[in-house]
Amino acid sequence: SELKMESAVQSQLIQQKSLSFFRGVQDMLPLSVAVIPWGILAGSAAINAGLSVMQAVGMSALVFAGAAQLVSLSMLMTGASLLSILITVFFLTSQHFIYALSLREEVKPWSLKRRLSIGFLLTDELYATAMLKEKPSYAYMLGAGFSFYVSWVLFSLMGILLANKVPDLSTLHLEFSIVVVFLVMAVMLIQNKAAIYGVVSSSIMVLILSWFELGSAILLAGFSGMWVAALFDQAED
């Protein structure tokens, strides 16, 4: 009877982990769909930069950072040095350190192997999805992160294959998908009035500052939105 009980408990745990895994896949689905044009663009850009098919696939599979891939490829095409590319990519992806620190308490009890696997899969999208949960489990984050990783590699492969048939995919302006992905994340993270006020404030400010043709309009609008959201958040407390 004890063996049956132990077997039933293990079966229940496996079922719970499976449900959490597929819930992560489900919650990541909107972002996995939104990233399609971005992945295609990254794959085609790698081929246009002179990489072989295997090198392009390897870059998407190992780097797994859309903005970093596009920037490094454009710098490579202009003849930039390896050191300058590494420094640029380092600062471009530095927000991942903040994500990791934010999730530190949640992942601290996990084994090193689990922490490393989530560290590799940690992207803007995975962090936004994890924020939907008060305390995301490893199975949930693995499902969300791995499904997005598979989507990114597959859509990059699609861009790699299309690059030989459609020589200049950049003329299709697929970079708009970068904005779409971050809009989806913003909608996912709007959970209170302070966040709504921050988004509205940023949207208004970017329109006003862009009207005056300020080069730092987006950056200033972002800071203003964070400031407004912080003020309302303090007022609510």
For each residue, the residues with C-beta under 8 A, 3 or more apart:
1: 4 5
2: 5 6
3: 6 7
4: 1 7 8
5: 1 2 8 9
6: 2 3 9 10
7: 3 4 10 11
8: 4 5 11 12
9: 5 6 12 13
10: 6 7 13 14
11: 7 8 14 15
12: 8 9 15 16
13: 9 10 16 17
14: 10 11 17 18
15: 11 12 18 19
16: 12 13 19 20 139
17: 13 14 20 21 137 139
18: 14 15 21 22 139
19: 15 16 22 23
20: 16 17 23 24 137 139 140 143
21: 17 18 24 25 139 140 142 143
22: 18 19 25 26 143
23: 19 20 26 27 140 143
24: 20 21 27 28 129 136 139 140 141 142 143 144 145 147
25: 21 22 28 29 143 144 147
26: 22 23 29
27: 23 24 129 132 144
28: 24 25 31 32 125 126 129 143 144 145 147 148
29: 25 26 32 33 147
30: 33 34 184 188
31: 28 34 35 125 128 129 148 181 184 185
32: 28 29 35 147 148 151
33: 29 30 36
34: 30 31 38 177 180 181 184
35: 31 32 38 39 66 125 148 151 152 155 177 181
36: 33 39 40 151 155 177
37: 40 41 174 175 176 177 180
38: 34 35 41 42 66 155 174 175 177 178 181
39: 35 36 42 43 60 66 151 152 154 155 156 158 159
40: 36 37 43 44 155 156 158 159 162 169 174
41: 37 38 44 45 70 159 169 170 174 175 177
42: 38 39 45 46 60 66 69 70 73 156 159
43: 39 40 46 47 56 60 155 156 157 158 159 160 161 162 163
44: 40 41 47 48 159 160 162 163 166 169 170
45: 41 42 48 49 69 70 73 74 159 170
46: 42 43 49 51 55 56 59 60 69 73 156 159 160 163
47: 43 44 51 53 56 159 160 163 164
48: 44 45 77 163 167 168 170
49: 45 46 73 74 76 77
50: 76 77
51: 46 47 55 56 59
52: 55 56
53: 47 56 57 160
54: 57 58
55: 46 51 52 58 59
56: 43 46 47 51 52 53 59 60 156 160
57: 53 54 60 61 153 156 157 160
58: 54 55 61 62
59: 46 51 55 56 62 63 69
60: 39 42 43 46 56 57 63 64 69 152 153 156 157
61: 57 58 64 153
62: 58 59
63: 59 60 68 69 72
64: 60 61 120 121 123 149 152
65: 68 69 89 93 123
66: 35 38 39 42 69 70 152 178
67: 70 71 92 93 178
68: 63 65 71 72 89 92 93
69: 42 45 46 59 60 63 65 66 72 73
70: 41 42 45 66 67 73 74 175
71: 67 68 74 75 88 89 92
72: 63 68 69 75 76 85 88 89
73: 42 45 46 49 69 70 76 77
74: 45 49 70 71 77 78
75: 71 72 78 80 84 85 88
76: 49 50 72 73 79 80 85
77: 48 49 50 73 74
78: 74 75
79: 76
80: 75 76 84 85
81: 84 85
82: 85 86
83: 86 87
84: 75 80 81 87 88
85: 72 75 76 80 81 82 88 89
86: 82 83 89 90
87: 83 84 90 91
88: 71 72 75 84 85 91 92
89: 65 68 71 72 85 86 92 93
90: 86 87 93 94
91: 87 88 94
92: 67 68 71 88 89
93: 65 67 68 89 90 96
94: 90 91 97 98
95: 98 99 124
96: 93 99 100 122 123
97: 94 100 101
98: 94 95 101 102
99: 95 96 102 103 122 124 127
100: 96 97 103 104 119 122
101: 97 98 104
102: 98 99 127
103: 99 100 106 107 118 122 127 130
104: 100 101 107 108
105: 108
106: 103 130 135 136
107: 103 104 110 114 115 118 138
108: 104 105
109:
110: 107 114 115 118 138
111: 114 115
112: 115 116
113: 116 117
114: 107 110 111 117 118 138
115: 107 110 111 112 118 119
116: 112 113 119 120
117: 113 114 120 121 142
118: 103 107 110 114 115 121 122 126 138 141 142 145
119: 100 115 116 122
120: 64 116 117
121: 64 117 118 126 141 142 145 146 148 149
122: 96 99 100 103 118 119 126 127 145
123: 64 65 96 126 127 145 148
124: 95 99 127 128 181 182 185
125: 28 31 35 128 129 148 181 185
126: 28 118 121 122 123 129 130 141 144 145 148
127: 99 102 103 122 123 124 130 131
128: 31 124 125 131 132 185 188 189
129: 24 27 28 31 125 126 132 144 188
130: 103 106 126 127 133 136 140 141 144
131: 127 128 188 189
132: 27 128 129 136 188
133: 130 136 137 140
134:
135: 106
136: 24 106 130 132 133 140 141
137: 17 20 133 140 141
138: 107 110 114 118 141 142
139: 16 17 18 20 21 24 142 143
140: 20 21 23 24 130 133 136 137 143 144
141: 24 118 121 126 130 136 137 138 144 145
142: 21 24 117 118 121 138 139 145 146
143: 20 21 22 23 24 25 28 139 140 146 147
144: 24 25 27 28 126 129 130 140 141 147 148
145: 24 28 118 121 122 123 126 141 142 148 149
146: 121 142 143 149 150
147: 24 25 28 29 32 143 144 150 151
148: 28 31 32 35 121 123 125 126 144 145 151 152
149: 64 121 145 146 152 153
150: 146 147 153 154
151: 32 35 36 39 147 148 154 155
152: 35 39 60 64 66 148 149 155 156
153: 57 60 61 149 150 156 157
154: 39 150 151 157 158
155: 35 36 38 39 40 43 151 152 158 159
156: 39 40 42 43 46 56 57 60 152 153 159 160
157: 43 57 60 153 154 160 161
158: 39 40 43 154 155 161 162
159: 39 40 41 42 43 44 45 46 47 155 156 162 163 169
160: 43 44 46 47 53 56 57 156 157 163
161: 43 157 158 164 165
162: 40 43 44 158 159 165 166 169
163: 43 44 46 47 48 159 160 166 167 169
164: 47 161
165: 161 162
166: 44 162 163 169
167: 48 163
168: 48 171
169: 40 41 44 159 162 163 166 172 174
170: 41 44 45 48 173 174 175
171: 168
172: 169
173: 170 176
174: 37 38 40 41 169 170 177
175: 37 38 41 70 170 178
176: 37 173 179 180
177: 34 35 36 37 38 41 174 180 181
178: 38 66 67 175 181 182
179: 176 182 183
180: 34 37 176 177 183 184
181: 31 34 35 38 124 125 177 178 184 185
182: 124 178 179 185 186
183: 179 180 186 187
184: 30 31 34 180 181 187 188
185: 31 124 125 128 181 182 188 189
186: 182 183 189 190 199
187: 183 184 190
188: 30 128 129 131 132 184 185
189: 128 131 185 186 195
190: 186 187 195 196 199
191: 195
192: 195 196 233 236
193: 196 197 232 236
194: 197 198 229 230 232 233 236
195: 189 190 191 192 198 199 229
196: 190 192 193 199 200
197: 193 194 200 201 228 229 232
198: 194 195 201 202 225 226 228 229 232
199: 186 190 195 196 202 203 225
200: 196 197 203 204
201: 197 198 204 205 224 225 228 229
202: 198 199 205 206 221 222 224 225
203: 199 200 206 207 221 225
204: 200 201 207 208
205: 201 202 208 209 217 220 221 224 225
206: 202 203 209 210 217 218 221
207: 203 204 210 211
208: 204 205 211 212
209: 205 206 212 214 216 217 220 221
210: 206 207 213 214 217
211: 207 208
212: 208 209 217
213: 210
214: 209 210 217 220
215:
216: 209 219 220
217: 205 206 209 210 212 214 220 221
218: 206 221 222
219: 216 222 223
220: 205 209 214 216 217 223 224
221: 202 203 205 206 209 217 218 224 225
222: 202 218 219 225 226
223: 219 220 226 227
224: 201 202 205 220 221 227 228
225: 198 199 201 202 203 205 221 222 228 229
226: 198 222 223 229 230
227: 223 224 230 231
228: 197 198 201 224 225 231 232
229: 194 195 197 198 201 225 226 232 233
230: 194 226 227 233 234
231: 227 228 234 235
232: 193 194 197 198 228 229 235 236
233: 192 194 229 230 236 237
234: 230 231 237
235: 231 232
236: 192 193 194 232 233
237: 233 234
